[in-house]
Amino acid sequence: MSNIEFTLNGRAVRVDAPPQALLLDVLRGPLGLTGTHNGCDTVQCGACTVQLDGQAVRSCSLLAVQCQGREVATVEGLAGPDGALHPLQEAFIECHGLQCGFCTPGMLMSAAALLRENPQPDEAQIQHALEGNLCRCTGYVGIVQSVKKAAADLASQGVRS
């Protein structure tokens, strides 16, 4: 077993896991965070997307030990400490950026990473940032509109994602 220490959604965590354990399995298992989904096991769908040091990564292909001393953010960390939804979450609701919701956590984490890097992306940049996240329900129109709305809302609040 490996003793792994990292920051998870702003909190220091320590977990024992086998050296070959994937971050996805550690998040969903011992850490009990089930918002990150296991969709394909082949790094194709994006349902397992989290942020590692602010960059969108697939947790199904990342060993948990690679997170030692680093910062990991999951969809559970988007909402504020008081439970208030992040502007991205609010926009996904308002613009119908979700249906079944299975892909939504990965979409949100990819979109949040995009908005941190580029607070005012155009539609092509949004599509490019989300191209590794598959959705079988929405047709993506509502998802792209959601990211555009969140970008505008964050800009009007003077906040950076």
C-alpha positions in Angstrom: 0.0 0.0 0.0 1.1 3.6 -0.7 0.3 6.4 1.7 -0.8 9.3 -0.6 -1.2 12.8 0.6 -2.7 15.6 -1.6 -5.1 18.4 -1.5 -8.7 17.5 -2.5 -11.2 20.3 -3.1 -9.1 22.5 -0.9 -8.6 20.1 2.0 -5.6 18.0 2.8 -6.3 14.3 2.5 -4.3 11.2 3.2 -5.3 7.8 1.8 -3.7 4.4 1.6 -4.0 2.7 -1.8 -2.2 0.1 -3.8 0.5 1.7 -6.1 -1.5 0.7 -9.1 -4.8 2.3 -7.9 -6.3 4.7 -10.3 -7.3 8.1 -9.0 -10.9 7.4 -10.2 -11.1 4.4 -7.9 -9.6 6.1 -4.9 -12.0 9.1 -5.3 -15.1 6.8 -5.6 -13.9 4.2 -3.1 -12.0 5.2 0.1 -12.7 8.9 -0.4 -16.4 8.4 -1.1 -16.7 11.1 -3.8 -19.0 9.5 -6.4 -19.6 12.6 -8.5 -16.7 11.6 -10.8 -18.1 8.9 -13.0 -16.6 5.8 -14.6 -17.9 5.8 -18.2 -15.6 3.8 -20.5 -12.3 2.8 -18.9 -10.6 3.8 -22.2 -10.0 7.6 -21.7 -12.6 8.3 -24.4 -15.7 9.6 -22.8 -14.6 12.3 -20.3 -17.0 11.3 -17.5 -14.1 10.8 -15.1 -12.6 14.3 -15.7 -11.2 16.1 -12.7 -8.7 18.8 -12.3 -5.1 18.2 -11.4 -3.3 21.4 -10.5 -6.0 23.3 -12.4 -5.8 21.2 -15.6 -8.6 18.9 -16.8 -7.4 15.3 -16.7 -9.0 11.9 -17.0 -8.9 10.2 -13.6 -9.4 6.8 -15.2 -5.9 6.9 -16.6 -4.1 8.6 -13.7 -2.5 6.7 -10.9 -3.5 8.0 -7.5 0.2 8.1 -6.5 0.8 10.6 -9.2 -1.3 13.1 -7.1 1.2 13.0 -4.2 1.6 16.6 -3.0 -0.7 18.0 -5.7 -4.1 19.6 -5.9 -7.1 17.6 -7.1 -10.5 19.2 -7.7 -13.7 17.2 -8.3 -17.2 18.3 -9.2 -18.0 18.1 -5.4 -15.6 21.0 -5.0 -17.3 23.4 -7.4 -20.0 24.5 -5.1 -19.2 27.1 -2.4 -18.5 26.2 1.2 -22.1 27.3 2.0 -23.5 24.9 -0.7 -24.2 27.7 -3.2 -23.9 26.4 -6.7 -21.0 27.5 -8.9 -22.1 29.8 -11.8 -21.3 26.9 -14.2 -23.7 24.6 -12.3 -26.4 27.3 -12.3 -25.9 27.9 -16.1 -26.1 24.1 -16.8 -29.5 24.1 -15.1 -30.8 27.3 -16.7 -29.6 26.5 -20.2 -30.5 22.8 -20.2 -26.9 21.7 -20.4 -27.8 18.3 -18.9 -30.4 15.6 -19.3 -29.4 12.3 -17.7 -26.5 13.9 -16.0 -24.0 11.1 -16.4 -21.5 13.3 -18.4 -22.2 16.5 -16.5 -19.5 16.2 -13.8 -16.8 15.8 -16.5 -18.3 18.5 -18.6 -18.3 20.9 -15.6 -14.7 20.1 -14.7 -13.5 20.6 -18.3 -15.5 23.8 -18.6 -14.2 25.2 -15.3 -10.6 24.5 -16.4 -11.3 26.3 -19.6 -12.8 29.3 -17.9 -9.9 29.5 -15.5 -7.5 29.6 -18.4 -9.7 31.7 -20.8 -12.4 33.6 -19.0 -14.1 34.7 -22.3 -13.9 31.8 -24.7 -15.7 31.9 -28.0 -17.9 29.0 -29.2 -15.1 27.3 -31.1 -12.8 27.4 -28.0 -15.6 26.0 -25.9 -16.2 23.2 -28.3 -12.5 22.4 -28.5 -12.2 22.3 -24.7 -15.1 19.9 -24.4 -14.3 17.7 -27.4 -13.1 14.9 -25.2 -16.3 14.8 -23.2 -19.1 12.7 -24.8 -22.8 13.3 -24.2 -25.4 11.0 -25.6 -28.5 13.1 -24.6 -28.1 16.8 -25.2 -26.7 17.3 -28.6 -24.2 19.7 -27.0 -26.1 22.9 -27.8 -27.2 23.5 -24.3 -23.8 22.6 -22.9 -22.1 25.2 -25.1 -24.7 27.8 -24.2 -24.2 26.9 -20.5 -20.5 27.6 -20.7 -21.0 30.9 -22.6 -23.6 32.0 -20.0 -21.3 31.0 -17.1 -18.4 33.0 -18.7 -20.7 36.0 -19.0 -22.0 35.6 -15.4 -18.5 35.3 -14.0 -17.3 38.3 -15.9 -20.2 40.4 -14.7 -19.4 39.4 -11.1 -15.7 40.1 -11.6 -14.9 36.5 -10.7 -12.5 34.1 -12.3 -13.5 30.5 -12.3 
